[in-house]
Amino acid sequence: MSNMDQAKGRIKQAAGDLTDDDDLKREGEIDEKGGKVKDALDSAKEKLDDAVDAVKDKFKDR
C-alpha cells in the first residue's frame, strides 16, 4: 500500500508541475513522504517481530 501512496504522490506532483498547481504538488509530496514513512514503520515492525520470535525460540529450547 505504501508503494501505492508513493506512486500516487509522484503522479500528483507531476500533475501539479504540468498545471502549475502548487497545492496539488504539495499534496503529492505529502502522499509520497507518507508512503515512505509507512515503509519504514513496516520494516521496523518486521525487525521487531523477528527479534521477538528469536527470543521466544531461545526460551522454547530450554
A tleap script that builds the chain and sets N, CA, C and O, in Angstrom:
source leaprc.protein.ff14SB
mol = sequence {
  NMET SER ASN MET ASP GLN ALA LYS GLY ARG
  ILE LYS GLN ALA ALA GLY ASP LEU THR ASP
  ASP ASP ASP LEU LYS ARG GLU GLY GLU ILE
  ASP GLU LYS GLY GLY LYS VAL LYS ASP ALA
  LEU ASP SER ALA LYS GLU LYS LEU ASP ASP
  ALA VAL ASP ALA VAL LYS ASP LYS PHE LYS
  ASP CARG
}
set mol.1.N position { 0.816 -1.188 0.000 }
set mol.1.CA position { 0.000 0.000 0.000 }
set mol.1.C position { 0.863 1.256 0.000 }
set mol.1.O position { 0.538 2.237 -0.669 }
set mol.2.N position { 1.948 1.226 0.741 }
set mol.2.CA position { 2.759 2.437 0.814 }
set mol.2.C position { 3.446 2.745 -0.518 }
set mol.2.O position { 3.687 3.909 -0.838 }
set mol.3.N position { 3.759 1.703 -1.292 }
set mol.3.CA position { 4.308 1.969 -2.622 }
set mol.3.C position { 3.269 2.675 -3.488 }
set mol.3.O position { 3.601 3.511 -4.328 }
set mol.4.N position { 2.011 2.322 -3.266 }
set mol.4.CA position { 0.928 2.986 -3.998 }
set mol.4.C position { 0.839 4.454 -3.591 }
set mol.4.O position { 0.617 5.326 -4.431 }
set mol.5.N position { 1.014 4.722 -2.291 }
set mol.5.CA position { 0.982 6.105 -1.809 }
set mol.5.C position { 2.114 6.916 -2.432 }
set mol.5.O position { 1.928 8.065 -2.833 }
set mol.6.N position { 3.286 6.299 -2.504 }
set mol.6.CA position { 4.430 6.988 -3.101 }
set mol.6.C position { 4.186 7.274 -4.581 }
set mol.6.O position { 4.467 8.372 -5.061 }
set mol.7.N position { 3.665 6.287 -5.294 }
set mol.7.CA position { 3.384 6.466 -6.715 }
set mol.7.C position { 2.307 7.528 -6.924 }
set mol.7.O position { 2.428 8.382 -7.803 }
set mol.8.N position { 1.259 7.466 -6.112 }
set mol.8.CA position { 0.189 8.456 -6.201 }
set mol.8.C position { 0.753 9.854 -5.945 }
set mol.8.O position { 0.375 10.816 -6.614 }
set mol.9.N position { 1.650 9.956 -4.983 }
set mol.9.CA position { 2.262 11.240 -4.675 }
set mol.9.C position { 3.088 11.780 -5.829 }
set mol.9.O position { 3.035 12.970 -6.140 }
set mol.10.N position { 3.853 10.898 -6.463 }
set mol.10.CA position { 4.672 11.339 -7.612 }
set mol.10.C position { 3.784 11.782 -8.770 }
set mol.10.O position { 4.095 12.749 -9.466 }
set mol.11.N position { 2.679 11.072 -8.971 }
set mol.11.CA position { 1.754 11.448 -10.051 }
set mol.11.C position { 1.131 12.813 -9.761 }
set mol.11.O position { 1.019 13.653 -10.654 }
set mol.12.N position { 0.727 13.027 -8.515 }
set mol.12.CA position { 0.147 14.323 -8.161 }
set mol.12.C position { 1.171 15.443 -8.329 }
set mol.12.O position { 0.836 16.534 -8.790 }
set mol.13.N position { 2.405 15.172 -7.958 }
set mol.13.CA position { 3.445 16.187 -8.112 }
set mol.13.C position { 3.649 16.529 -9.587 }
set mol.13.O position { 3.773 17.697 -9.955 }
set mol.14.N position { 3.680 15.509 -10.408 }
set mol.14.CA position { 3.860 15.736 -11.847 }
set mol.14.C position { 2.670 16.510 -12.413 }
set mol.14.O position { 2.844 17.427 -13.216 }
set mol.15.N position { 1.464 16.137 -11.992 }
set mol.15.CA position { 0.278 16.849 -12.462 }
set mol.15.C position { 0.309 18.298 -11.987 }
set mol.15.O position { -0.062 19.207 -12.729 }
set mol.16.N position { 0.748 18.509 -10.760 }
set mol.16.CA position { 0.867 19.856 -10.238 }
set mol.16.C position { 1.884 20.680 -11.003 }
set mol.16.O position { 1.683 21.872 -11.240 }
set mol.17.N position { 2.988 20.032 -11.391 }
set mol.17.CA position { 4.002 20.719 -12.208 }
set mol.17.C position { 3.424 21.116 -13.562 }
set mol.17.O position { 3.618 22.235 -14.035 }
set mol.18.N position { 2.707 20.170 -14.176 }
set mol.18.CA position { 2.154 20.437 -15.510 }
set mol.18.C position { 1.094 21.537 -15.503 }
set mol.18.O position { 0.994 22.336 -16.434 }
set mol.19.N position { 0.306 21.555 -14.428 }
set mol.19.CA position { -0.793 22.526 -14.364 }
set mol.19.C position { -0.427 23.765 -13.552 }
set mol.19.O position { -1.237 24.679 -13.395 }
set mol.20.N position { 0.797 23.785 -13.041 }
set mol.20.CA position { 1.269 24.894 -12.207 }
set mol.20.C position { 0.394 25.062 -10.968 }
set mol.20.O position { 0.092 26.183 -10.556 }
set mol.21.N position { -0.011 23.933 -10.378 }
set mol.21.CA position { -0.876 23.906 -9.203 }
set mol.21.C position { -0.025 23.547 -7.976 }
set mol.21.O position { 0.268 22.376 -7.731 }
set mol.22.N position { 0.363 24.569 -7.216 }
set mol.22.CA position { 1.231 24.346 -6.063 }
set mol.22.C position { 0.572 23.491 -4.987 }
set mol.22.O position { 1.251 22.702 -4.329 }
set mol.23.N position { -0.735 23.633 -4.796 }
set mol.23.CA position { -1.438 22.820 -3.802 }
set mol.23.C position { -1.377 21.338 -4.155 }
set mol.23.O position { -1.162 20.500 -3.280 }
set mol.24.N position { -1.562 21.017 -5.412 }
set mol.24.CA position { -1.507 19.625 -5.863 }
set mol.24.C position { -0.088 19.074 -5.703 }
set mol.24.O position { 0.085 17.918 -5.315 }
set mol.25.N position { 0.909 19.877 -5.993 }
set mol.25.CA position { 2.304 19.449 -5.814 }
set mol.25.C position { 2.585 19.150 -4.347 }
set mol.25.O position { 3.204 18.135 -4.026 }
set mol.26.N position { 2.132 20.032 -3.452 }
set mol.26.CA position { 2.345 19.815 -2.015 }
set mol.26.C position { 1.613 18.564 -1.533 }
set mol.26.O position { 2.149 17.789 -0.740 }
set mol.27.N position { 0.398 18.375 -2.014 }
set mol.27.CA position { -0.370 17.184 -1.652 }
set mol.27.C position { 0.371 15.928 -2.109 }
set mol.27.O position { 0.418 14.931 -1.388 }
set mol.28.N position { 0.940 15.982 -3.293 }
set mol.28.CA position { 1.717 14.855 -3.801 }
set mol.28.C position { 2.948 14.585 -2.961 }
set mol.28.O position { 3.286 13.430 -2.700 }
set mol.29.N position { 3.623 15.646 -2.535 }
set mol.29.CA position { 4.800 15.480 -1.680 }
set mol.29.C position { 4.410 14.818 -0.362 }
set mol.29.O position { 5.117 13.939 0.131 }
set mol.30.N position { 3.293 15.239 0.198 }
set mol.30.CA position { 2.819 14.658 1.455 }
set mol.30.C position { 2.483 13.181 1.271 }
set mol.30.O position { 2.849 12.355 2.107 }
set mol.31.N position { 1.795 12.844 0.191 }
set mol.31.CA position { 1.453 11.440 -0.081 }
set mol.31.C position { 2.717 10.596 -0.223 }
set mol.31.O position { 2.810 9.499 0.328 }
set mol.32.N position { 3.687 11.121 -0.969 }
set mol.32.CA position { 4.923 10.368 -1.195 }
set mol.32.C position { 5.676 10.166 0.116 }
set mol.32.O position { 6.130 9.058 0.402 }
set mol.33.N position { 5.813 11.210 0.907 }
set mol.33.CA position { 6.522 11.094 2.185 }
set mol.33.C position { 5.778 10.177 3.143 }
set mol.33.O position { 6.395 9.423 3.895 }
set mol.34.N position { 4.454 10.243 3.115 }
set mol.34.CA position { 3.660 9.348 3.959 }
set mol.34.C position { 3.906 7.894 3.599 }
set mol.34.O position { 3.994 7.037 4.478 }
set mol.35.N position { 4.016 7.616 2.314 }
set mol.35.CA position { 4.314 6.254 1.868 }
set mol.35.C position { 5.679 5.789 2.335 }
set mol.35.O position { 5.853 4.628 2.708 }
set mol.36.N position { 6.648 6.693 2.316 }
set mol.36.CA position { 7.999 6.338 2.778 }
set mol.36.C position { 8.002 6.055 4.273 }
set mol.36.O position { 8.687 5.143 4.735 }
set mol.37.N position { 7.239 6.836 5.028 }
set mol.37.CA position { 7.147 6.612 6.471 }
set mol.37.C position { 6.502 5.257 6.745 }
set mol.37.O position { 6.959 4.517 7.616 }
set mol.38.N position { 5.447 4.931 6.009 }
set mol.38.CA position { 4.793 3.631 6.184 }
set mol.38.C position { 5.774 2.498 5.901 }
set mol.38.O position { 5.798 1.503 6.625 }
set mol.39.N position { 6.585 2.645 4.847 }
set mol.39.CA position { 7.587 1.628 4.530 }
set mol.39.C position { 8.567 1.449 5.681 }
set mol.39.O position { 8.891 0.324 6.061 }
set mol.40.N position { 9.037 2.564 6.233 }
set mol.40.CA position { 9.996 2.498 7.333 }
set mol.40.C position { 9.374 1.833 8.558 }
set mol.40.O position { 10.022 1.021 9.217 }
set mol.41.N position { 8.134 2.170 8.863 }
set mol.41.CA position { 7.460 1.566 10.015 }
set mol.41.C position { 7.241 0.071 9.804 }
set mol.41.O position { 7.422 -0.721 10.729 }
set mol.42.N position { 6.855 -0.312 8.603 }
set mol.42.CA position { 6.664 -1.735 8.300 }
set mol.42.C position { 7.972 -2.502 8.469 }
set mol.42.O position { 7.986 -3.605 9.015 }
set mol.43.N position { 9.064 -1.914 7.999 }
set mol.43.CA position { 10.373 -2.546 8.116 }
set mol.43.C position { 10.778 -2.695 9.583 }
set mol.43.O position { 11.274 -3.745 9.993 }
set mol.44.N position { 10.564 -1.645 10.364 }
set mol.44.CA position { 10.898 -1.702 11.788 }
set mol.44.C position { 10.050 -2.752 12.500 }
set mol.44.O position { 10.553 -3.476 13.360 }
set mol.45.N position { 8.777 -2.838 12.149 }
set mol.45.CA position { 7.894 -3.827 12.760 }
set mol.45.C position { 8.360 -5.244 12.437 }
set mol.45.O position { 8.353 -6.118 13.304 }
set mol.46.N position { 8.762 -5.467 11.190 }
set mol.46.CA position { 9.248 -6.796 10.803 }
set mol.46.C position { 10.494 -7.167 11.603 }
set mol.46.O position { 10.621 -8.301 12.063 }
set mol.47.N position { 11.414 -6.216 11.769 }
set mol.47.CA position { 12.634 -6.488 12.541 }
set mol.47.C position { 12.302 -6.782 13.996 }
set mol.47.O position { 12.893 -7.676 14.600 }
set mol.48.N position { 11.369 -6.041 14.555 }
set mol.48.CA position { 10.965 -6.268 15.938 }
set mol.48.C position { 10.304 -7.631 16.082 }
set mol.48.O position { 10.582 -8.364 17.032 }
set mol.49.N position { 9.434 -7.968 15.145 }
set mol.49.CA position { 8.787 -9.293 15.176 }
set mol.49.C position { 9.828 -10.403 15.098 }
set mol.49.O position { 9.721 -11.401 15.810 }
set mol.50.N position { 10.829 -10.241 14.245 }
set mol.50.CA position { 11.893 -11.242 14.128 }
set mol.50.C position { 12.667 -11.375 15.440 }
set mol.50.O position { 13.000 -12.483 15.859 }
set mol.51.N position { 12.950 -10.244 16.082 }
set mol.51.CA position { 13.677 -10.273 17.350 }
set mol.51.C position { 12.850 -10.969 18.428 }
set mol.51.O position { 13.387 -11.759 19.205 }
set mol.52.N position { 11.567 -10.690 18.483 }
set mol.52.CA position { 10.683 -11.327 19.466 }
set mol.52.C position { 10.629 -12.833 19.210 }
set mol.52.O position { 10.684 -13.629 20.147 }
set mol.53.N position { 10.522 -13.212 17.956 }
set mol.53.CA position { 10.494 -14.642 17.624 }
set mol.53.C position { 11.791 -15.331 18.027 }
set mol.53.O position { 11.767 -16.463 18.511 }
set mol.54.N position { 12.918 -14.663 17.832 }
set mol.54.CA position { 14.211 -15.242 18.208 }
set mol.54.C position { 14.291 -15.461 19.713 }
set mol.54.O position { 14.793 -16.490 20.164 }
set mol.55.N position { 13.804 -14.509 20.487 }
set mol.55.CA position { 13.800 -14.654 21.944 }
set mol.55.C position { 12.873 -15.786 22.351 }
set mol.55.O position { 13.221 -16.590 23.217 }
set mol.56.N position { 11.703 -15.861 21.742 }
set mol.56.CA position { 10.766 -16.951 22.059 }
set mol.56.C position { 11.400 -18.303 21.765 }
set mol.56.O position { 11.268 -19.241 22.550 }
set mol.57.N position { 12.093 -18.401 20.624 }
set mol.57.CA position { 12.733 -19.668 20.244 }
set mol.57.C position { 13.795 -20.072 21.262 }
set mol.57.O position { 13.933 -21.257 21.565 }
set mol.58.N position { 14.542 -19.119 21.792 }
set mol.58.CA position { 15.571 -19.435 22.783 }
set mol.58.C position { 14.943 -19.999 24.044 }
set mol.58.O position { 15.491 -20.922 24.647 }
set mol.59.N position { 13.799 -19.458 24.455 }
set mol.59.CA position { 13.144 -19.942 25.669 }
set mol.59.C position { 12.466 -21.293 25.446 }
set mol.59.O position { 12.334 -22.076 26.386 }
set mol.60.N position { 12.041 -21.573 24.233 }
set mol.60.CA position { 11.412 -22.868 23.931 }
set mol.60.C position { 12.432 -23.991 24.033 }
set mol.60.O position { 12.103 -25.105 24.441 }
set mol.61.N position { 13.674 -23.692 23.661 }
set mol.61.CA position { 14.723 -24.717 23.660 }
set mol.61.C position { 15.177 -25.092 25.065 }
set mol.61.O position { 15.880 -26.090 25.225 }
set mol.62.N position { 14.812 -24.351 26.057 }
set mol.62.CA position { 15.291 -24.633 27.427 }
set mol.62.C position { 14.425 -25.636 28.106 }
set mol.62.O position { 14.678 -25.990 29.258 }
savepdb mol mol.pdb
quit
